[in-house]
Amino acid sequence: MAESVYDDPFLKSLLMLIRAHDGSGAWETMPDEAILAPFIVTREQRREIPLIGDPDPDILWRVELYYAAIGLAIEQRSGHSAAPIMKIHHEGWGRMLLTAGRLVVVNSYLRDLHRFGFESVEAMSAKAAKIIDDAVAVIKRFPDVASAT
């Protein structure tokens, strides 16, 4: 049996975080594809979104969940908790940091957040995997700083 992209631990964490916010239970039976659909923004869809605009609160929520799931994956792989810190200007640009102890393990500059999304679930998973791999490498390089409180 072929492995599905939805078997990715990062995507499982992201789906878990999204479903945890569902107070009514409506998302419990919803397929994974439907839950992740808002994260998928094709090039054509992206072109239709104006260049200037404030990001919708739902988009900011998706950005937070995406990086929170990355933080969980970093913790699962390294044993060090990676806490997200997000500072976004109302026009849709800013910075996302994930810290482990006193170590910054992810430093992502975010822009055009009103257009946040990925071409596919596979692209989203691949981008997250690169971020996670880089963060775990930084923790391995500076384990004492990652353990500092």
KAMO-V382699 format. One record per residue. N is the residue number from 1. RES is the residue in three letters. PHI is phi in whole degrees, 0 to 359 (999 if undefined). PSI is psi as a letter, one per 40 degrees, with the letter a starting at -180 (none if undefined). OMEGA is omega as a letter, one per 30 degrees, with the letter a starting at -180 (none if undefined). Layout:
BEGIN
n->N res->RES phi->PHI psi->PSI omega->OMEGA
n->N res->RES phi->PHI psi->PSI omega->OMEGA
END
This chain:
BEGIN
n->1 res->MET phi->999 psi->h omega->a
n->2 res->ALA phi->287 psi->i omega->l
n->3 res->GLU phi->283 psi->h omega->l
n->4 res->SER phi->272 psi->i omega->l
n->5 res->VAL phi->300 psi->d omega->a
n->6 res->TYR phi->286 psi->e omega->l
n->7 res->ASP phi->277 psi->e omega->l
n->8 res->ASP phi->299 psi->h omega->l
n->9 res->PRO phi->303 psi->d omega->l
n->10 res->PHE phi->298 psi->d omega->a
n->11 res->LEU phi->296 psi->d omega->l
n->12 res->LYS phi->299 psi->d omega->l
n->13 res->SER phi->295 psi->d omega->l
n->14 res->LEU phi->298 psi->d omega->l
n->15 res->LEU phi->297 psi->d omega->l
n->16 res->MET phi->298 psi->d omega->l
n->17 res->LEU phi->296 psi->d omega->l
n->18 res->ILE phi->296 psi->d omega->a
n->19 res->ARG phi->295 psi->d omega->l
n->20 res->ALA phi->295 psi->d omega->l
n->21 res->HIS phi->273 psi->e omega->a
n->22 res->ASP phi->269 psi->g omega->a
n->23 res->GLY phi->288 psi->d omega->a
n->24 res->SER phi->266 psi->e omega->a
n->25 res->GLY phi->84 psi->e omega->a
n->26 res->ALA phi->294 psi->d omega->a
n->27 res->TRP phi->273 psi->e omega->a
n->28 res->GLU phi->299 psi->d omega->a
n->29 res->THR phi->261 psi->e omega->a
n->30 res->MET phi->290 psi->h omega->l
n->31 res->PRO phi->297 psi->i omega->l
n->32 res->ASP phi->305 psi->d omega->a
n->33 res->GLU phi->302 psi->d omega->a
n->34 res->ALA phi->290 psi->d omega->a
n->35 res->ILE phi->291 psi->d omega->a
n->36 res->LEU phi->274 psi->e omega->a
n->37 res->ALA phi->306 psi->d omega->l
n->38 res->PRO phi->296 psi->e omega->l
n->39 res->PHE phi->280 psi->e omega->a
n->40 res->ILE phi->263 psi->h omega->l
n->41 res->VAL phi->228 psi->h omega->a
n->42 res->THR phi->287 psi->i omega->l
n->43 res->ARG phi->301 psi->d omega->l
n->44 res->GLU phi->295 psi->d omega->l
n->45 res->GLN phi->297 psi->d omega->a
n->46 res->ARG phi->297 psi->d omega->l
n->47 res->ARG phi->296 psi->d omega->a
n->48 res->GLU phi->283 psi->e omega->a
n->49 res->ILE phi->277 psi->h omega->a
n->50 res->PRO phi->302 psi->i omega->l
n->51 res->LEU phi->294 psi->d omega->a
n->52 res->ILE phi->251 psi->h omega->l
n->53 res->GLY phi->169 psi->i omega->l
n->54 res->ASP phi->279 psi->h omega->l
n->55 res->PRO phi->291 psi->i omega->l
n->56 res->ASP phi->294 psi->i omega->l
n->57 res->PRO phi->303 psi->d omega->l
n->58 res->ASP phi->295 psi->d omega->l
n->59 res->ILE phi->292 psi->d omega->l
n->60 res->LEU phi->300 psi->d omega->l
n->61 res->TRP phi->297 psi->d omega->l
n->62 res->ARG phi->295 psi->d omega->l
n->63 res->VAL phi->298 psi->d omega->l
n->64 res->GLU phi->300 psi->d omega->a
n->65 res->LEU phi->294 psi->d omega->l
n->66 res->TYR phi->302 psi->d omega->a
n->67 res->TYR phi->285 psi->d omega->l
n->68 res->ALA phi->296 psi->d omega->l
n->69 res->ALA phi->294 psi->d omega->l
n->70 res->ILE phi->297 psi->d omega->l
n->71 res->GLY phi->301 psi->d omega->l
n->72 res->LEU phi->296 psi->d omega->l
n->73 res->ALA phi->295 psi->d omega->l
n->74 res->ILE phi->298 psi->d omega->l
n->75 res->GLU phi->297 psi->d omega->l
n->76 res->GLN phi->298 psi->d omega->a
n->77 res->ARG phi->276 psi->d omega->a
n->78 res->SER phi->252 psi->d omega->a
n->79 res->GLY phi->84 psi->e omega->l
n->80 res->HIS phi->250 psi->h omega->l
n->81 res->SER phi->293 psi->h omega->l
n->82 res->ALA phi->244 psi->h omega->a
n->83 res->ALA phi->264 psi->h omega->a
n->84 res->PRO phi->277 psi->i omega->l
n->85 res->ILE phi->227 psi->h omega->a
n->86 res->MET phi->238 psi->h omega->l
n->87 res->LYS phi->231 psi->h omega->a
n->88 res->ILE phi->237 psi->h omega->l
n->89 res->HIS phi->287 psi->i omega->a
n->90 res->HIS phi->297 psi->e omega->l
n->91 res->GLU phi->273 psi->e omega->l
n->92 res->GLY phi->100 psi->f omega->l
n->93 res->TRP phi->228 psi->i omega->a
n->94 res->GLY phi->167 psi->a omega->a
n->95 res->ARG phi->218 psi->i omega->l
n->96 res->MET phi->239 psi->h omega->l
n->97 res->LEU phi->244 psi->i omega->l
n->98 res->LEU phi->236 psi->h omega->a
n->99 res->THR phi->242 psi->i omega->l
n->100 res->ALA phi->238 psi->h omega->a
n->101 res->GLY phi->62 psi->b omega->l
n->102 res->ARG phi->257 psi->e omega->a
n->103 res->LEU phi->258 psi->h omega->l
n->104 res->VAL phi->278 psi->h omega->a
n->105 res->VAL phi->259 psi->d omega->l
n->106 res->VAL phi->224 psi->h omega->l
n->107 res->ASN phi->225 psi->g omega->a
n->108 res->SER phi->250 psi->h omega->l
n->109 res->TYR phi->275 psi->h omega->a
n->110 res->LEU phi->249 psi->h omega->l
n->111 res->ARG phi->218 psi->i omega->a
n->112 res->ASP phi->50 psi->f omega->a
n->113 res->LEU phi->297 psi->d omega->l
n->114 res->HIS phi->294 psi->e omega->l
n->115 res->ARG phi->250 psi->e omega->a
n->116 res->PHE phi->300 psi->h omega->l
n->117 res->GLY phi->164 psi->i omega->a
n->118 res->PHE phi->229 psi->i omega->a
n->119 res->GLU phi->298 psi->d omega->a
n->120 res->SER phi->203 psi->i omega->l
n->121 res->VAL phi->296 psi->d omega->l
n->122 res->GLU phi->297 psi->d omega->l
n->123 res->ALA phi->294 psi->d omega->l
n->124 res->MET phi->297 psi->d omega->l
n->125 res->SER phi->296 psi->d omega->l
n->126 res->ALA phi->295 psi->d omega->l
n->127 res->LYS phi->298 psi->d omega->l
n->128 res->ALA phi->298 psi->d omega->a
n->129 res->ALA phi->300 psi->d omega->l
n->130 res->LYS phi->295 psi->d omega->l
n->131 res->ILE phi->299 psi->d omega->a
n->132 res->ILE phi->296 psi->d omega->l
n->133 res->ASP phi->302 psi->d omega->l
n->134 res->ASP phi->297 psi->d omega->a
n->135 res->ALA phi->294 psi->d omega->l
n->136 res->VAL phi->296 psi->d omega->l
n->137 res->ALA phi->296 psi->d omega->l
n->138 res->VAL phi->295 psi->d omega->l
n->139 res->ILE phi->297 psi->d omega->l
n->140 res->LYS phi->295 psi->d omega->a
n->141 res->ARG phi->285 psi->d omega->a
n->142 res->PHE phi->232 psi->g omega->a
n->143 res->PRO phi->297 psi->d omega->a
n->144 res->ASP phi->294 psi->d omega->a
n->145 res->VAL phi->289 psi->d omega->l
n->146 res->ALA phi->293 psi->d omega->l
n->147 res->SER phi->269 psi->e omega->a
n->148 res->ALA phi->290 psi->i omega->l
n->149 res->THR phi->246 psi->none omega->none
END
